[in-house]
Amino acid sequence: MTIWDRKKPSFGFISTRFAGLDGVSLETHKWADMLRSKGCSVYFMAGELDTDPEVSHLVPKAHFKHEEILKLQQAIFIEKKRTPEISRKIQQIKEELKEEIKNYHSKFGFEILIVQNALAIPLNIPLGLAITEFIIETEMPTIAHHHDFFWERDKFNSPVASDYLRSAFPPVHPKIQHVVINSIAGHKLGGFTGASWTLIPNIVDFKTLPPGIDDFNKDLKKEIGLDKDTILILQPTRVVSRKGIEISLELVKRLAYPKASLVITHKAEDEGQDYLMRIEEFVKLINVDLKIISDRIGFKRGFDEKGRKIFKLWDVYQHADLITYPSLYEGYGNAFVESIYFRKPIAINRYPIFIADIEPKGFEVISFDNYITNNTITKIKELLNDPERLSQMAEKNYMLGWRYLSFEMLEEKIEQLLINHYGS
């Protein structure tokens, strides 16, 4: 008998947003699906939500894009100036958010709080402080799921924020169990705070076979402006500099297929437009075809106001001939896990987490170190021209994914966290 047979606790998720295709939102939905499959109720609080309103608590000031929060971020992390007025404003919003968390708990009565990244990266300082005080004051059992920490981004290095960062990003408390998505982050967390941690990487439900091409998505290439025989090289990431999009564009150029296009599924978002402009200039310089289709990708299928189809991210994977993942840094790699799930070949840069946590597991990929070479291009062409080897590689990777990156792995890890709280 497992703890799942004895306990069906309810879980309250909290973050800045649960909406769209960002990594935190995607992983939260996977965790929620797994918990529901075990008979547990799940609820959501954030500043932006695309979850069922019946199980949701919307709090606009929890969002990192709320006007008042943006003003605080500007003062603390850009101007690096903290006046008494700024300190008072942070405390005021903290108290407002703490009341909202209390209302959220009163409304749904969940037994365990799951904080998704809001205690790791200070995109909303008052929210992190409010969550920390709520946990301490109520002794609420908490799983703090950390995706990326403030010390991993230079822009959060501010001397006027050090007291906030030490107290809430992340806090250390007996009721908080820390979860990280890679071992490097875990070791740094332990070194900085002395806290123990559990490693839970990004996941996919490998026991459920991936969906195939159907009546809705069969014309995806045509819908995004590609011919049926165009080689679709997919980079399922945002347009930000650390994603190494120039490398993918160079790869498309050097493959020299008569018809080939690099397709990027996400937009620049809060990272600004400078890098997007650079990419557009680079495309003209080397003369390759680039499609950024973020306006055609949604969490659900449907149609936009122009009557155009809105596809899910997974619809694009099904049409991809090759996945490129040239990131210079990743917390783990949602796109890597999804590529394995869809049995697609991957050309991937050996970023630090890949070297530490993924490569030792034996996945078969075409890897390179920071830049592609003639040998990289030769390996890709040979693989794409060898269906039998491609199939064998895809099957091997899928089974390794099932072993290391599946719902079953998540279930075991959460079970241990529950045993830590409830006892065996």
C-alpha positions as CSV (number, residue, x, y, z in Angstrom):
1,M,0.0,0.0,0.0
2,T,1.4,3.4,-1.0
3,I,0.8,6.7,0.6
4,W,-1.5,7.5,-2.4
5,D,-3.8,4.7,-1.1
6,R,-3.9,6.2,2.3
7,K,-3.9,9.9,1.6
8,K,-5.6,12.1,-1.1
9,P,-4.4,15.5,0.0
10,S,-5.5,18.6,-1.9
11,F,-2.9,20.9,-3.4
12,G,-2.9,24.7,-3.9
13,F,-0.5,25.9,-6.6
14,I,0.7,29.5,-6.5
15,S,2.9,31.6,-8.8
16,T,3.0,34.9,-10.8
17,R,1.1,33.3,-13.7
18,F,-0.3,30.0,-14.9
19,A,-1.0,30.8,-18.5
20,G,0.6,30.3,-21.9
21,L,3.5,28.2,-22.9
22,D,6.3,29.3,-20.5
23,G,8.1,26.4,-18.8
24,V,6.7,27.1,-15.3
25,S,3.1,27.0,-16.6
26,L,3.7,23.9,-18.7
27,E,5.3,21.9,-15.8
28,T,2.6,23.1,-13.4
29,H,-0.1,21.6,-15.7
30,K,1.8,18.3,-15.8
31,W,2.1,18.2,-12.1
32,A,-1.6,19.0,-11.7
33,D,-2.5,16.2,-14.2
34,M,-0.5,13.7,-12.3
35,L,-2.0,14.7,-9.0
36,R,-5.5,14.5,-10.4
37,S,-4.8,11.0,-11.7
38,K,-4.1,10.0,-8.1
39,G,-7.5,11.4,-7.0
40,C,-6.2,14.7,-5.5
41,S,-7.9,18.0,-5.9
42,V,-5.7,20.9,-7.2
43,Y,-6.3,24.7,-7.2
44,F,-4.5,27.7,-8.7
45,M,-3.6,31.2,-7.6
46,A,-1.7,33.7,-9.8
47,G,-1.8,37.1,-11.5
48,E,-2.8,35.5,-14.8
49,L,-4.6,32.2,-15.2
50,D,-5.9,30.1,-18.0
51,T,-7.1,27.4,-15.6
52,D,-10.7,26.4,-14.8
53,P,-12.3,29.4,-13.0
54,E,-14.0,27.0,-10.6
55,V,-10.6,26.0,-9.1
56,S,-8.8,29.3,-9.6
57,H,-8.1,32.5,-7.6
58,L,-7.0,35.4,-9.7
59,V,-5.0,38.1,-8.0
60,P,-3.7,40.8,-10.5
61,K,-0.9,42.1,-8.2
62,A,0.6,38.6,-8.1
63,H,1.7,39.1,-11.8
64,F,5.2,40.4,-12.5
65,K,3.8,42.6,-15.2
66,H,1.4,44.5,-12.9
67,E,2.1,48.2,-13.1
68,E,2.9,48.6,-9.4
69,I,5.2,45.6,-9.4
70,L,7.0,46.8,-12.5
71,K,7.7,50.2,-10.8
72,L,9.2,48.3,-7.8
73,Q,11.4,46.2,-10.1
74,Q,12.6,49.3,-11.9
75,A,13.7,50.9,-8.7
76,I,15.2,47.8,-7.1
77,F,17.0,46.1,-10.0
78,I,17.5,48.7,-12.6
79,E,18.0,52.0,-10.8
80,K,19.3,50.1,-7.7
81,K,17.8,52.7,-5.5
82,R,15.5,52.0,-2.5
83,T,13.9,54.9,-0.8
84,P,11.7,54.7,2.3
85,E,8.7,55.0,0.0
86,I,9.8,52.0,-2.0
87,S,10.3,49.9,1.2
88,R,6.8,51.0,2.4
89,K,5.2,50.1,-0.9
90,I,6.8,46.7,-0.9
91,Q,5.4,46.0,2.6
92,Q,2.0,47.4,1.7
93,I,1.6,45.1,-1.4
94,K,3.1,42.2,0.6
95,E,0.3,42.6,3.2
96,E,-2.4,42.8,0.4
97,L,-1.0,39.6,-1.2
98,K,-0.8,37.8,2.1
99,E,-4.5,38.5,2.6
100,E,-5.2,37.2,-0.8
101,I,-3.3,34.0,-0.1
102,K,-5.3,33.6,3.1
103,N,-8.5,34.1,1.1
104,Y,-7.3,31.5,-1.5
105,H,-6.7,29.0,1.3
106,S,-10.1,29.7,3.0
107,K,-11.9,29.4,-0.4
108,F,-10.5,26.0,-1.3
109,G,-9.1,24.5,1.9
110,F,-6.1,22.8,0.3
111,E,-3.7,20.9,2.6
112,I,-0.4,21.4,0.8
113,L,0.9,24.5,-0.9
114,I,3.0,24.1,-4.1
115,V,4.9,27.3,-5.0
116,Q,6.0,27.4,-8.6
117,N,9.2,29.5,-8.9
118,A,7.8,32.5,-6.9
119,L,10.3,31.7,-4.1
120,A,13.2,31.3,-6.5
121,I,13.4,34.3,-8.8
122,P,12.4,37.8,-7.6
123,L,10.1,38.9,-10.4
124,N,7.6,39.9,-7.7
125,I,9.3,40.7,-4.4
126,P,6.1,41.4,-2.4
127,L,4.6,38.1,-3.6
128,G,7.7,36.1,-2.4
129,L,7.6,37.9,1.0
130,A,3.9,37.3,1.3
131,I,4.2,33.6,0.6
132,T,7.1,33.2,3.0
133,E,5.2,34.9,5.8
134,F,2.0,32.9,5.1
135,I,4.0,29.6,5.4
136,I,5.7,30.7,8.6
137,E,2.5,32.0,10.2
138,T,0.3,29.0,9.3
139,E,3.0,26.3,9.2
140,M,1.4,25.2,5.9
141,P,3.3,22.1,4.5
142,T,4.9,23.5,1.3
143,I,6.7,22.2,-1.8
144,A,8.7,25.0,-3.3
145,H,9.4,24.0,-6.9
146,H,12.3,26.1,-8.1
147,H,12.9,26.5,-11.9
148,D,15.6,29.2,-11.9
149,F,17.2,31.2,-9.1
150,F,18.1,34.9,-8.8
151,W,21.9,34.1,-8.7
152,E,21.6,32.6,-12.2
153,R,20.7,36.0,-13.7
154,D,23.0,39.1,-13.4
155,K,20.1,41.5,-13.6
156,F,18.9,40.4,-10.1
157,N,22.3,41.3,-8.5
158,S,21.3,44.4,-6.6
159,P,22.7,45.5,-3.2
160,V,19.4,47.2,-2.2
161,A,17.5,43.8,-2.5
162,S,19.8,41.6,-0.5
163,D,17.6,41.5,2.6
164,Y,14.6,40.4,0.5
165,L,16.6,37.8,-1.4
166,R,18.0,36.3,1.8
167,S,14.7,36.0,3.5
168,A,12.4,34.8,0.7
169,F,14.3,33.7,-2.5
170,P,14.2,31.0,-1.3
171,P,13.2,30.9,2.4
172,V,14.4,28.1,4.7
173,H,11.8,26.7,7.0
174,P,11.0,23.2,8.4
175,K,7.7,23.1,6.6
176,I,9.2,23.9,3.2
177,Q,10.6,21.1,1.0
178,H,12.7,22.3,-1.9
179,V,12.5,20.8,-5.4
180,V,14.9,21.8,-8.2
181,I,14.9,20.8,-11.8
182,N,18.7,20.2,-12.1
183,S,21.5,19.0,-9.9
184,I,23.7,22.1,-10.4
185,A,20.9,24.3,-9.0
186,G,20.4,21.9,-6.2
187,H,24.1,22.0,-5.1
188,K,24.1,25.8,-5.3
189,L,20.9,26.0,-3.2
190,G,22.4,23.7,-0.6
191,G,25.6,25.8,-0.6
192,F,23.8,29.1,-0.2
193,T,21.1,28.1,2.3
194,G,22.1,24.8,3.8
195,A,18.7,23.4,2.7
196,S,18.2,19.9,1.5
197,W,16.6,19.4,-2.0
198,T,14.9,16.9,-4.2
199,L,15.7,16.7,-8.0
200,I,12.6,16.5,-10.2
201,P,13.4,17.3,-13.9
202,N,11.0,18.3,-16.6
203,I,8.6,15.5,-17.5
204,V,6.1,14.1,-20.1
205,D,3.5,11.4,-19.7
206,F,5.4,8.7,-21.7
207,K,2.9,6.0,-21.0
208,T,0.4,7.9,-23.2
209,L,1.5,7.7,-26.8
210,P,2.0,11.1,-28.5
211,P,-0.9,12.3,-30.7
212,G,-0.6,12.0,-34.4
213,I,-1.4,14.1,-37.5
214,D,-5.2,14.5,-37.7
215,D,-7.8,16.5,-39.7
216,F,-7.1,19.7,-37.7
217,N,-3.3,19.8,-38.0
218,K,-2.7,18.0,-41.3
219,D,-2.4,21.3,-43.2
220,L,-0.1,23.0,-40.6
221,K,2.7,23.6,-43.1
222,K,0.3,25.3,-45.5
223,E,-1.2,27.4,-42.7
224,I,2.2,28.8,-41.7
225,G,3.3,29.4,-45.2
226,L,5.4,26.3,-46.1
227,D,5.2,23.9,-49.0
228,K,4.3,20.3,-48.2
229,D,7.8,19.1,-49.2
230,T,9.7,21.8,-47.1
231,I,12.0,20.4,-44.5
232,L,10.7,21.8,-41.2
233,I,13.5,22.4,-38.7
234,L,11.9,23.3,-35.4
235,Q,13.2,25.3,-32.5
236,P,10.4,25.3,-29.9
237,T,11.8,28.1,-27.7
238,R,11.3,31.8,-27.1
239,V,13.3,34.5,-29.0
240,V,15.9,35.3,-26.4
241,S,19.7,35.5,-26.8
242,R,20.5,32.5,-24.6
243,K,18.5,30.2,-26.9
244,G,21.2,30.6,-29.6
245,I,18.9,31.1,-32.6
246,E,21.8,32.2,-34.8
247,I,23.2,28.7,-34.5
248,S,20.0,27.2,-35.8
249,L,19.9,29.6,-38.7
250,E,23.4,28.8,-39.6
251,L,22.5,25.1,-39.4
252,V,19.7,25.6,-41.9
253,K,22.0,27.5,-44.2
254,R,24.7,24.8,-44.1
255,L,22.3,21.9,-44.6
256,A,21.6,23.5,-48.0
257,Y,18.3,21.7,-48.6
258,P,16.4,23.1,-51.6
259,K,13.4,23.8,-49.3
260,A,14.0,24.2,-45.6
261,S,12.7,26.6,-42.9
262,L,13.5,27.2,-39.3
263,V,10.3,27.5,-37.3
264,I,10.2,29.1,-33.9
265,T,7.1,28.7,-31.8
266,H,7.5,31.3,-29.0
267,K,7.8,35.1,-28.9
268,A,10.3,37.4,-27.3
269,E,7.9,38.4,-24.4
270,D,9.5,40.3,-21.6
271,E,13.1,40.0,-22.9
272,G,12.6,42.9,-25.3
273,Q,12.8,43.4,-29.0
274,D,16.5,44.1,-29.6
275,Y,17.5,40.4,-30.0
276,L,14.5,39.8,-32.3
277,M,15.7,42.7,-34.5
278,R,19.2,41.2,-34.6
279,I,17.7,37.8,-35.7
280,E,15.7,39.5,-38.4
281,E,18.9,41.2,-39.7
282,F,20.9,38.0,-39.5
283,V,18.2,36.1,-41.5
284,K,18.6,38.7,-44.3
285,L,22.4,38.5,-44.1
286,I,22.6,34.8,-44.6
287,N,19.4,34.4,-46.7
288,V,17.5,31.6,-44.9
289,D,13.8,31.1,-44.3
290,L,12.6,31.8,-40.8
291,K,9.0,31.5,-39.5
292,I,8.2,32.8,-36.0
293,I,4.7,31.5,-35.5
294,S,3.9,32.5,-31.9
295,D,0.7,34.1,-33.0
296,R,-0.5,30.8,-34.3
297,I,0.3,28.8,-31.2
298,G,-2.0,28.5,-28.1
299,F,-2.6,26.4,-25.1
300,K,-5.7,25.1,-26.9
301,R,-6.7,24.6,-30.5
302,G,-9.1,27.0,-32.1
303,F,-9.3,30.0,-34.5
304,D,-8.3,33.6,-34.1
305,E,-10.3,36.7,-35.0
306,K,-9.1,36.4,-38.6
307,G,-10.4,32.8,-38.9
308,R,-6.9,31.4,-38.9
309,K,-6.2,28.1,-37.1
310,I,-4.6,28.3,-33.7
311,F,-2.5,25.2,-33.2
312,K,-1.1,23.6,-30.0
313,L,2.7,23.4,-29.7
314,W,2.5,19.7,-30.0
315,D,0.9,20.0,-33.4
316,V,4.1,21.5,-34.7
317,Y,6.3,18.7,-33.3
318,Q,4.4,16.2,-35.4
319,H,5.4,17.9,-38.6
320,A,9.1,18.5,-37.6
321,D,11.9,16.7,-39.4
322,L,14.5,17.9,-37.0
323,I,14.6,19.7,-33.6
324,T,17.3,22.2,-32.9
325,Y,18.2,23.1,-29.3
326,P,21.3,25.3,-29.4
327,S,20.7,26.9,-26.0
328,L,23.7,28.3,-24.2
329,Y,21.9,27.7,-20.8
330,E,18.7,25.9,-19.7
331,G,17.2,25.1,-16.3
332,Y,16.6,21.6,-17.7
333,G,15.0,21.6,-21.1
334,N,11.3,21.2,-21.8
335,A,12.0,21.1,-25.6
336,F,14.4,18.3,-25.1
337,V,11.9,16.2,-23.2
338,E,9.2,16.9,-25.7
339,S,11.4,16.0,-28.6
340,I,12.2,12.7,-27.1
341,Y,8.5,12.1,-26.5
342,F,7.7,12.8,-30.2
343,R,10.6,10.6,-31.3
344,K,12.3,13.4,-33.2
345,P,16.0,13.7,-33.9
346,I,17.7,16.5,-32.0
347,A,20.7,18.7,-32.7
348,I,21.7,20.1,-29.3
349,N,24.3,22.3,-27.8
350,R,26.0,20.7,-24.7
351,Y,24.9,23.3,-22.2
352,P,25.9,22.8,-18.6
353,I,22.7,21.0,-17.4
354,F,22.8,18.8,-20.4
355,I,26.3,17.7,-19.6
356,A,25.5,17.2,-15.8
357,D,22.1,15.6,-15.8
358,I,21.0,14.5,-19.3
359,E,24.0,13.2,-21.2
360,P,25.0,10.6,-18.6
361,K,21.6,8.9,-19.1
362,G,22.6,7.7,-22.5
363,F,20.3,9.7,-24.8
364,E,21.3,9.5,-28.5
365,V,21.5,13.0,-30.0
366,I,23.7,15.0,-32.3
367,S,25.5,17.2,-29.9
368,F,28.0,20.0,-30.4
369,D,30.0,22.4,-28.2
370,N,28.8,26.0,-28.7
371,Y,29.1,26.0,-32.5
372,I,28.3,23.6,-35.4
373,T,31.0,22.1,-37.6
374,N,31.1,20.3,-41.0
375,N,31.0,17.1,-38.9
376,T,27.7,18.2,-37.3
377,I,26.1,18.8,-40.6
378,T,27.3,15.5,-42.0
379,K,25.9,13.6,-39.0
380,I,22.5,15.4,-39.4
381,K,22.3,14.6,-43.1
382,E,23.3,10.9,-42.6
383,L,20.7,10.5,-39.9
384,L,17.8,12.1,-41.8
385,N,18.7,9.9,-44.8
386,D,18.6,6.7,-42.7
387,P,15.0,5.9,-41.6
388,E,16.0,2.6,-39.9
389,R,18.7,4.2,-37.7
390,L,16.3,7.2,-37.1
391,S,13.6,4.7,-35.8
392,Q,16.1,2.8,-33.6
393,M,17.4,6.1,-32.1
394,A,13.9,7.4,-31.5
395,E,12.8,4.2,-29.7
396,K,15.9,4.1,-27.5
397,N,15.4,7.7,-26.5
398,Y,11.7,7.2,-25.8
399,M,12.3,4.3,-23.5
400,L,15.0,6.3,-21.6
401,G,12.6,9.2,-21.3
402,W,10.0,6.9,-19.9
403,R,12.5,5.7,-17.3
404,Y,13.9,9.1,-16.2
405,L,11.4,11.8,-17.3
406,S,7.9,10.4,-16.9
407,F,4.8,10.8,-14.8
408,E,5.8,7.6,-13.0
409,M,9.1,9.2,-11.9
410,L,7.2,12.3,-10.7
411,E,4.7,10.2,-8.8
412,E,7.6,8.4,-7.0
413,K,9.3,11.7,-6.1
414,I,6.1,13.4,-4.8
415,E,5.3,10.3,-2.9
416,Q,8.6,10.6,-1.0
417,L,7.8,14.3,-0.3
418,L,4.5,13.3,1.1
419,I,6.1,10.6,3.3
420,N,8.5,13.2,4.6
421,H,5.5,15.2,5.7
422,Y,3.0,12.5,6.8
423,G,5.4,9.7,7.7
424,S,5.5,6.3,6.1
